[in-house]
Amino acid sequence: MTIAVDFDGTIVEHRYPEIGEEIIFATDTLKALLRDGHTLILWSVREGQLLQDAVEWCRARGVEFYAVNKDYPGDDISNPDYSRKLKADIFIDDRNVGGLVDWGLIYQMISQGKTLQQVIEERVAKMSLDDYKPEKTRKRWWQR
């Protein structure tokens, strides 16, 4: 599966043009997706040296992208037929409707081929009301 991944706000916290702190488990999840045989494309608004810095930051943490801001490494952006619109199966971006879910859920959804709704419904179904124990509350003056 081809997966396009944003950088700022998705792999790292927003600090553009600086590189923010890594979002917890982002690179570990991306490395797991690579091990699972997925193709990763870095999909970022960054250009020039700022883009190269992001690529190097990921590479230093063991995440190698198949392509950067294009479908194939050899795409020629000067070609008049070139389109920056990527042909990916999945896009991981903090600007999704609902925002970015945690990377553990992202991995679970991709590896199991499930939607976020399916994952949540499964978790809710496993919950039991018998396991719920409300906290004891102290009596108020009017309850004494």
C-alpha positions in Angstrom: 0.0 0.0 0.0 1.3 3.5 -0.8 1.0 5.8 2.2 1.6 9.6 2.0 2.7 11.1 5.3 2.8 14.8 6.2 5.8 16.1 8.3 4.9 19.1 10.4 2.2 18.4 12.9 2.2 14.7 11.9 5.7 13.3 12.4 6.9 16.2 14.5 5.2 19.0 16.4 4.5 22.2 14.6 7.5 24.5 14.8 7.8 25.4 11.1 10.3 26.5 9.8 12.2 24.7 12.6 11.8 21.0 13.2 9.7 20.3 16.3 9.9 17.5 18.7 8.9 14.1 17.4 5.3 13.1 18.0 5.4 10.0 20.2 5.8 6.7 18.3 5.7 8.5 14.9 9.0 7.1 13.6 8.6 3.8 15.3 5.2 3.3 13.5 6.7 4.5 10.2 9.5 1.9 10.5 6.9 -0.8 11.3 4.9 0.1 8.2 8.1 -0.1 6.1 8.9 -3.5 7.6 5.3 -4.6 6.7 6.1 -3.8 3.1 4.3 -0.5 2.6 5.6 2.3 0.4 6.0 5.7 2.2 6.0 9.1 0.5 6.9 12.2 2.4 4.2 14.7 1.6 5.0 18.2 2.9 4.6 21.8 2.1 8.3 22.2 2.8 10.6 23.0 -0.1 14.3 23.4 -0.8 16.6 23.2 2.2 13.7 23.0 4.7 12.4 19.9 2.9 15.9 18.4 2.8 16.3 19.0 6.5 13.0 17.1 7.1 14.1 14.2 4.9 17.5 14.0 6.7 15.8 14.2 10.1 13.7 11.2 9.2 16.6 9.3 7.7 18.7 9.8 10.8 15.8 8.0 12.7 15.7 5.1 10.3 12.8 6.2 8.1 13.6 6.2 4.4 10.9 7.5 2.0 10.4 6.0 -1.4 9.7 9.5 -2.8 9.3 13.0 -1.5 6.4 15.2 -2.7 6.0 13.1 -5.8 4.7 9.6 -6.8 8.1 8.2 -8.0 11.7 9.2 -7.2 12.4 10.0 -10.8 9.3 12.2 -11.5 10.4 15.4 -13.3 8.7 18.3 -11.7 9.6 20.5 -14.7 7.6 18.3 -17.0 4.4 20.1 -18.0 2.4 16.9 -17.4 3.7 16.6 -13.9 1.0 16.8 -11.2 1.8 17.3 -7.5 -1.4 15.4 -6.6 -0.2 12.2 -5.2 -1.6 8.8 -6.1 -1.6 7.3 -2.6 -3.9 4.7 -1.0 -3.8 6.5 2.4 -2.8 10.0 3.6 -1.7 10.5 7.2 -2.0 14.2 8.1 -2.8 16.3 11.1 -5.2 18.3 9.0 -7.6 15.3 8.6 -11.2 15.9 9.7 -11.1 15.1 13.4 -7.3 15.6 13.6 -4.5 13.2 13.9 -5.2 10.1 16.0 -2.3 8.5 17.9 0.2 6.5 16.0 -0.8 3.3 17.7 -4.3 3.6 16.3 -2.9 4.5 12.9 -0.8 1.3 12.9 -3.7 -0.8 14.1 -6.0 0.6 11.4 -3.5 0.1 8.6 -2.2 -3.3 9.6 -5.7 -4.7 10.2 -7.4 -2.9 7.3 -9.9 -1.2 9.6 -11.5 2.2 9.9 -11.2 4.3 13.0 -14.9 3.7 13.7 -14.4 -0.1 13.5 -11.5 0.0 16.0 -13.4 2.2 18.4 -16.5 0.0 18.2 -14.4 -3.1 18.9 -12.9 -1.4 22.0 -16.3 -0.4 23.2 -17.7 -3.9 22.7 -15.0 -5.3 24.9 -15.8 -3.0 27.7 -18.1 -4.3 30.4 -20.3 -2.4 32.7 -19.3 -4.9 35.4 -15.8 -3.5 35.2 -17.0 0.1 35.8 -16.7 1.1 39.5 -17.6 4.7 40.1 -15.4 6.6 42.5 -16.8 6.9 46.0 -17.9 10.5 46.7 -18.0 12.0 50.1 -21.4 13.0 51.4 -22.4 16.6 51.1 -23.8 18.6 54.0 -27.3 18.1 52.7 -26.9 14.3 52.5 -26.0 13.8 56.1 
